[in-house]
Amino acid sequence: MKKLLTLVFVSILGGILTLSAYKLFLEPETLTVTAEKQQDQTTYFPTNYNSAHLLNPAEAPDFVQAAEETVHAVVHVKNTAVVSAPTTLEDFFYGRRSQQAQVGTGSGVIINKNGYIITNNHVIAGAKELSITTNDNKIYNATLIGTDPKTDIALLKIEADEDLPFITFGDSDTAKIGEWVLAVGNPFNLTSTVTAGIISAKSRDLSGQNYQSFIQTDAAVNPGNSGGALVNKNGDLIGINTAISSQTGSYIGYSFAVPSNIARKVVEDIMEFGNVQNGILGVSGISLNGRTSEELEVNLTEGFYVGAVEAKSGADLAGIQKGDIITKIDNVKISKFADLTGYLNTKRPNDVVNVMIMRNNSEELVPVTLSKFEILTTEFLDIQVKNISDDIKERYEIDHGVLVTKSDNYWLYQKIGLNKGYIITDINDNQINSIDDITNLKKKYGSDFEKRIEKISIINTRGQKQSFIFR
């Protein structure tokens, strides 16, 4: 048995020695290469995995209180105008013109307990009779106190036996893009309609003439909403609904409101002065963007580039110069001209505003006392003129003259084509250097001015210099 075990052990040991010798001396060497896979670099983007419980009733906006507080202060405005009716054969035979009543409707907002109502000028334009229907179906005759076609605001007054519900003005300058708002009005003669949306943009100009500054909202506004209220979640009035942008005439997602700060200033001026008092900064120029900044070789792409300064204006007296860039007024950021005009429309002559300008790559704060518009312009012969800027003098190679900004004088238009944009350089061989010379001629000729015109020299909009002699 011992021999058998010894034989087995020797056999196993011999096998191990043989295999080891083969591996060590006879098997060819192989090179093992391990390739490490390079991991692509991952790009990470800021991500928030916190779920927003948008449908949580505790966090959802609540408009119930705002609607309850405002719906009773928004009224239905009915405008009855008299217009020419289609001419019939009988009218033609008797040589008469028939007339008929035309009724227009819109909305209005009661702004104090005594019955003052703000609405749009286009809602009451041409009215022969105005009536107001309140939310409790009471009907009142309304008196037109005043209007401002430029801002499309009108002020009405009704007489009631009791104090009326009203909406308090809010501060439209502090309204934020993305803020919830309600539009309250009477679209399609449906009284007491409330729609909700957000502020989509501010300082919108629909005219392209840089004098409008609307709040844009996506709250549904339709024909009949004009003159109604745009209110915030607190029920404060931040705008007067005025216009929609639509190819069909009905709401498709864009509506516009006059900011409450502008509307309030207009009605306060009408009540105190009988007309609107406009404070003038006295600059003209262009809004900056990527293209204009490159053309003007400036570093900023936002702001208002001053191209010219009106002589004797507040800006001129404060030292603002051509080439300055206005970036802020009284902490209101100025990105474009509509921001500038929108804020200035809330100001009056002699108000002082702090204008932040960028000059030679450094900021400077300049206090400016706003001027009266009448200081910069004068009217004569149904023509409005203002002093010409240095740019115009260089363009036409002249050193004197006044620019026609408005003309309702059909006689001069018929005779010499005088219209907006023309420059008057001489009248009766008197050189016109500024509007002061026009004022002196008005004093000299009085009411006979037009009859005493014998010769006038002008430069038309094509730059052609002409003189006309009247006999």
C-alpha positions in Angstrom: 0.0 0.0 0.0 2.8 2.3 0.8 4.4 1.6 -2.5 1.2 2.5 -4.3 0.8 5.9 -2.5 4.5 6.6 -3.1 4.0 5.9 -6.8 1.0 8.2 -7.0 2.8 11.1 -5.2 5.8 10.7 -7.5 3.5 10.8 -10.6 1.8 14.0 -9.4 5.1 15.7 -8.6 6.5 14.7 -11.9 3.5 16.2 -13.7 3.8 19.5 -11.9 7.6 19.7 -12.6 7.1 19.0 -16.3 4.3 21.6 -16.7 6.3 24.2 -14.9 9.4 23.6 -17.1 7.3 23.9 -20.2 5.8 27.2 -19.1 9.1 28.6 -18.1 11.4 27.5 -20.9 9.4 26.4 -24.0 6.1 28.5 -24.3 6.6 31.6 -26.5 6.2 35.0 -24.8 3.0 37.0 -25.5 2.6 40.7 -25.0 -0.7 41.5 -23.3 -1.9 45.1 -24.0 -4.7 46.6 -21.9 -6.5 49.4 -23.6 -8.1 51.9 -21.3 -11.2 53.4 -22.8 -11.1 57.2 -22.6 -14.4 58.5 -21.1 -16.0 61.4 -23.0 -16.3 64.6 -20.9 -19.9 65.3 -20.0 -21.4 68.7 -20.3 -23.6 69.7 -17.4 -26.5 72.3 -17.5 -28.1 73.9 -14.5 -31.1 71.8 -13.6 -33.7 72.1 -10.9 -35.4 68.8 -10.0 -37.7 70.5 -7.4 -41.2 69.9 -8.6 -43.4 73.0 -8.8 -46.9 72.2 -7.5 -48.6 74.5 -10.0 -52.0 73.1 -9.2 -51.6 73.5 -5.4 -54.5 75.7 -4.4 -52.4 77.3 -1.7 -49.9 78.6 -4.3 -52.3 79.3 -7.3 -53.1 83.0 -7.9 -56.4 84.1 -6.4 -58.3 86.7 -8.4 -61.6 86.5 -6.6 -61.0 89.5 -4.3 -59.5 91.6 -7.1 -62.5 90.9 -9.3 -65.0 91.6 -6.6 -63.4 94.9 -5.8 -63.1 96.2 -9.4 -66.1 94.8 -11.3 -68.5 97.3 -9.8 -66.3 100.3 -10.7 -66.1 99.4 -14.4 -69.0 100.9 -16.4 -70.5 100.5 -19.8 -70.2 103.6 -22.0 -72.6 104.3 -24.8 -71.7 107.0 -27.4 -74.5 108.3 -29.6 -73.2 110.3 -32.6 -75.0 111.8 -35.5 -73.6 110.8 -38.9 -74.6 111.3 -42.5 -77.0 108.7 -43.8 -76.7 107.2 -47.3 -78.1 109.7 -49.9 -81.4 108.6 -51.3 -83.0 109.6 -54.6 -85.4 111.8 -52.7 -82.5 113.5 -50.8 -80.8 114.2 -54.2 -84.0 115.6 -55.7 -84.7 118.0 -52.8 -80.9 118.8 -52.3 -80.8 117.7 -48.7 -78.6 115.5 -46.6 -80.1 113.0 -44.3 -78.6 112.2 -40.9 -78.9 109.2 -38.6 -77.8 108.2 -35.1 -74.9 105.9 -34.8 -74.2 104.2 -31.4 -70.8 103.1 -30.3 -70.0 101.3 -27.0 -67.0 100.8 -24.8 -66.0 100.7 -21.2 -65.0 103.2 -18.5 -63.5 103.2 -15.0 -64.8 105.1 -12.0 -61.8 106.7 -10.4 -63.4 108.5 -7.4 -66.6 108.4 -5.4 -67.9 111.6 -7.0 -68.4 110.0 -10.4 -65.3 110.9 -12.4 -64.8 108.3 -15.1 -61.8 107.6 -17.3 -62.1 106.0 -20.7 -60.5 106.1 -24.1 -60.8 109.2 -26.4 -61.7 107.0 -29.3 -64.7 105.6 -27.3 -66.4 109.0 -27.0 -65.1 110.7 -30.2 -67.8 112.6 -32.1 -70.4 112.0 -29.3 -73.7 113.9 -29.4 -74.8 112.1 -26.3 -73.0 110.0 -23.7 -74.7 107.6 -21.3 -73.2 105.4 -18.6 -74.6 102.1 -17.3 -73.2 100.9 -14.0 -72.8 97.3 -12.9 -76.1 97.5 -11.0 -77.9 98.6 -14.2 -78.4 102.2 -13.3 -78.2 104.6 -16.2 -76.7 108.1 -16.1 -76.1 110.9 -18.6 -72.4 111.8 -18.7 -70.6 115.1 -19.3 -67.3 115.2 -21.2 -64.7 117.0 -19.0 -61.8 116.8 -21.4 -59.7 114.6 -23.7 -56.2 114.0 -24.8 -56.1 112.4 -28.3 -52.3 111.8 -28.1 -52.6 109.4 -25.2 -56.2 108.3 -26.2 -57.5 109.3 -22.7 -60.8 111.1 -21.9 -62.4 112.2 -18.7 -66.2 112.0 -18.1 -68.4 112.9 -15.1 -71.7 111.6 -13.9 -74.0 112.8 -11.1 -75.2 110.2 -8.6 -77.1 110.5 -5.4 -74.7 108.2 -3.5 -71.0 107.6 -3.3 -69.9 105.4 -6.2 -67.5 102.4 -6.0 -64.1 103.3 -7.6 -60.7 101.8 -8.4 -57.6 103.2 -6.8 -54.7 104.0 -9.1 -51.6 101.8 -8.8 -48.0 102.5 -9.8 -47.5 101.2 -13.4 -43.8 101.9 -13.2 -43.4 99.1 -10.6 -45.4 96.6 -12.6 -43.3 93.7 -13.6 -43.2 91.5 -16.8 -44.8 88.2 -15.9 -47.0 89.7 -13.2 -50.6 88.5 -13.2 -53.3 91.1 -14.3 -57.0 91.2 -14.9 -58.8 93.0 -17.7 -62.3 94.2 -16.7 -64.7 95.6 -19.3 -67.7 95.1 -21.5 -66.7 93.2 -24.7 -69.3 92.7 -27.3 -71.8 94.4 -24.9 -71.3 91.6 -22.4 -71.3 93.6 -19.1 -68.9 92.9 -16.2 -66.5 90.6 -18.0 -63.2 89.6 -16.3 -60.3 88.0 -18.1 -56.8 87.1 -16.7 -53.3 87.1 -18.1 -49.8 88.3 -17.4 -47.9 91.4 -18.4 -46.1 90.4 -21.6 -44.0 93.5 -22.1 -43.8 97.2 -21.3 -43.1 100.4 -23.2 -44.6 99.1 -26.5 -44.9 101.6 -29.3 -47.5 100.6 -32.0 -47.3 103.8 -34.0 -43.7 103.7 -34.9 -43.5 107.4 -34.1 -42.0 106.9 -30.6 -44.6 108.6 -28.6 -46.6 105.6 -27.3 -45.6 103.5 -24.3 -48.2 100.7 -23.8 -48.3 97.9 -21.4 -48.7 94.7 -23.4 -50.7 91.8 -21.8 -52.2 88.5 -22.9 -55.4 89.0 -21.0 -58.2 88.6 -23.5 -59.4 92.0 -24.7 -62.0 92.5 -27.4 -64.0 95.3 -29.0 -66.0 96.9 -26.2 -63.1 96.4 -23.7 -61.6 99.8 -24.7 -61.5 102.2 -21.8 -61.8 99.4 -19.3 -59.5 98.5 -16.4 -56.3 96.6 -16.3 -55.7 95.8 -12.6 -53.1 93.8 -10.6 -53.8 91.0 -8.1 -54.5 93.7 -5.4 -57.2 95.3 -7.5 -55.1 98.4 -8.2 -55.5 100.1 -11.6 -52.3 99.9 -13.5 -53.6 100.5 -17.1 -56.5 101.5 -19.3 -57.2 98.9 -22.0 -56.9 100.6 -25.3 -56.0 98.5 -28.3 -55.5 95.0 -29.6 -53.2 93.7 -32.3 -55.2 91.6 -34.7 -55.8 90.8 -38.3 -59.4 89.9 -37.7 -60.5 92.7 -35.3 -60.8 90.3 -32.4 -58.4 89.2 -29.8 -55.6 86.8 -30.9 -53.2 87.1 -28.0 -52.0 90.7 -27.8 -53.6 93.6 -26.1 -52.3 97.0 -25.0 -53.1 99.4 -22.2 -52.2 103.0 -21.4 -50.1 102.8 -18.2 -51.9 104.1 -15.1 -49.2 106.7 -14.3 -49.7 108.3 -17.7 -53.5 108.1 -17.5 -53.6 109.6 -14.0 -51.4 112.5 -15.0 -53.6 113.3 -18.0 -56.8 113.4 -16.0 -55.2 115.4 -13.2 -54.0 118.0 -15.8 -57.5 118.1 -17.4 -59.1 118.7 -14.0 -56.6 121.3 -12.9 -55.6 123.1 -16.1 -58.2 122.1 -18.7 -55.5 120.6 -20.9 -52.5 118.4 -20.7 -49.2 119.9 -19.5 -46.3 118.3 -21.4 -42.8 118.4 -19.9 -40.1 118.4 -22.6 -36.6 117.1 -22.1 -35.5 118.6 -25.5 -33.5 115.8 -27.1 -33.9 113.8 -30.3 -32.0 110.8 -31.5 -32.2 107.0 -31.9 -32.6 103.9 -29.8 -29.5 101.7 -29.6 -29.3 98.1 -30.7 -26.7 95.9 -32.2 -26.9 97.5 -35.7 -27.1 101.2 -34.6 -24.4 100.7 -32.0 -22.1 99.4 -34.7 -22.9 102.3 -37.0 -22.4 104.9 -34.3 -19.3 103.1 -33.0 -20.5 102.9 -29.4 -20.1 100.0 -26.9 -23.7 100.0 -25.5 -26.5 98.2 -27.3 -29.2 99.6 -25.0 -30.1 103.2 -24.3 -31.0 106.3 -26.2 -28.4 108.0 -28.3 -28.7 111.8 -28.3 -28.5 113.0 -31.9 -29.5 116.6 -31.3 -30.4 118.9 -28.4 -33.1 121.6 -28.7 -31.8 125.1 -28.0 -33.0 126.6 -24.8 -34.5 123.3 -23.7 -34.0 121.8 -20.3 -31.5 119.3 -21.7 -29.5 122.1 -23.3 -29.5 124.2 -20.2 -28.4 121.2 -18.1 -25.4 120.5 -20.4 -26.6 117.3 -22.2 -24.7 117.1 -25.5 -24.9 115.3 -28.9 -23.4 111.9 -28.5 -24.5 111.3 -24.9 -26.3 108.1 -24.2 -29.2 108.2 -21.8 -29.4 105.0 -19.8 -31.7 105.9 -16.9 -34.1 108.6 -15.7 -35.0 108.6 -12.0 -34.0 105.0 -11.6 -36.1 104.0 -14.6 -34.0 102.0 -17.1 -34.0 103.5 -20.6 -33.5 100.8 -23.2 -35.4 102.5 -26.1 -37.1 105.8 -26.9 -40.5 104.5 -25.8 -39.1 104.0 -22.3 -38.0 107.7 -22.3 -41.3 109.1 -23.7 -43.4 106.8 -21.5 -41.7 108.2 -18.3 -41.7 111.8 -19.5 -45.5 111.6 -20.2 -46.0 111.3 -16.4 -44.1 114.6 -15.9 -45.0 118.3 -16.2 -43.0 121.4 -17.1 -40.6 122.5 -14.3 -40.4 119.0 -12.9 -36.8 118.0 -12.2 -35.6 114.6 -13.4 -32.3 113.0 -12.8 -30.8 111.8 -16.2 -28.0 109.2 -16.2 -25.9 109.6 -19.3 -22.9 107.7 -20.6 -20.2 110.1 -21.9 -16.7 109.0 -22.9 -17.2 105.6 -21.3 -18.1 107.2 -17.9 -21.4 107.7 -16.2 -22.7 111.1 -15.2 -25.9 112.1 -13.4 -27.4 115.3 -14.7 -30.4 117.0 -13.1 -32.7 118.4 -15.8 -35.6 120.8 -15.4 -38.2 119.9 -18.0 -39.3 122.7 -20.4 -42.7 123.8 -21.6 -43.4 122.7 -25.2 -44.4 126.3 -26.0 -40.8 127.4 -25.2 -39.6 125.3 -28.1 -42.4 126.0 -30.6 -44.6 128.8 -31.6 -47.8 129.0 -33.8 -48.7 131.6 -36.4 -51.1 131.4 -39.4 -52.2 127.9 -38.3 -48.6 126.8 -38.6 -46.4 125.4 -35.8 -42.7 125.8 -36.1 -39.6 125.2 -34.0 -35.9 126.1 -34.1 -33.8 124.0 -36.4 -31.0 121.8 -35.0 -27.3 121.9 -36.0 -27.8 118.7 -37.9 -30.4 120.3 -40.2 -28.2 123.4 -40.7 -25.3 121.1 -41.8 -27.6 119.0 -44.0 -29.0 122.0 -45.9 -25.9 124.2 -45.6 -27.9 127.0 -43.9 -27.3 129.1 -40.8 -30.9 130.2 -40.1 -34.6 129.2 -40.4 -37.4 127.5 -38.5 -38.8 124.0 -39.1 -42.5 123.5 -39.8 -43.8 120.8 -37.4 -47.5 121.2 -38.2 -49.5 123.1 -40.8 -53.3 123.6 -41.1 -52.9 126.6 -43.4 -54.6 125.4 -46.6 -53.9 128.8 -48.3 -50.1 128.4 -47.9 -50.3 124.7 -48.8 -52.2 125.6 -52.0 -49.9 128.4 -52.9 -46.5 127.0 -52.2 -47.0 123.5 -50.9 -46.0 124.5 -47.3 -46.3 121.4 -45.1 -44.7 119.6 -42.2 -40.9 119.2 -42.7 -40.5 122.5 -44.7 -38.0 125.1 -43.4 -39.0 128.8 -43.5 -35.9 130.9 -43.9 -37.2 134.4 -44.7 -40.6 136.3 -44.6 -40.9 139.7 -46.3 -37.1 139.7 -46.6 -36.8 139.4 -42.8 -34.3 136.7 -42.0 -35.9 134.1 -39.6 -33.2 132.9 -37.2 -35.4 131.5 -34.5 -39.0 131.3 -33.3 -38.3 134.7 -31.5 -38.3 136.3 -34.9 -41.7 134.8 -35.7 -43.0 136.1 -32.4 -41.8 139.6 -33.3 -43.5 139.4 -36.7 -46.7 138.4 -35.0 -46.5 141.5 -32.8 -45.7 143.6 -35.9 -48.5 142.5 -38.2 -51.1 141.3 -35.7 -54.3 139.7 -37.1 -53.3 140.9 -40.6 -50.2 138.7 -40.8 -51.4 136.5 -43.6 -52.6 139.5 -45.7 -49.3 141.3 -45.2 -47.2 138.4 -46.5 -45.5 139.6 -49.7 -42.6 137.3 -50.0 -41.6 134.0 -48.3 -38.5 131.8 -48.7 -38.5 128.1 -47.9 -36.6 124.9 -48.2 -38.9 122.0 -49.1 -38.5 118.4 -48.0 -36.3 117.6 -51.0 -33.8 120.3 -49.9 -34.8 122.7 -52.7 -34.6 126.4 -51.9 -37.5 128.5 -53.2 -38.8 132.0 -52.9 -42.4 133.0 -53.6 -43.7 136.6 -54.2 -47.4 137.3 -53.5 -49.1 140.2 -55.2 
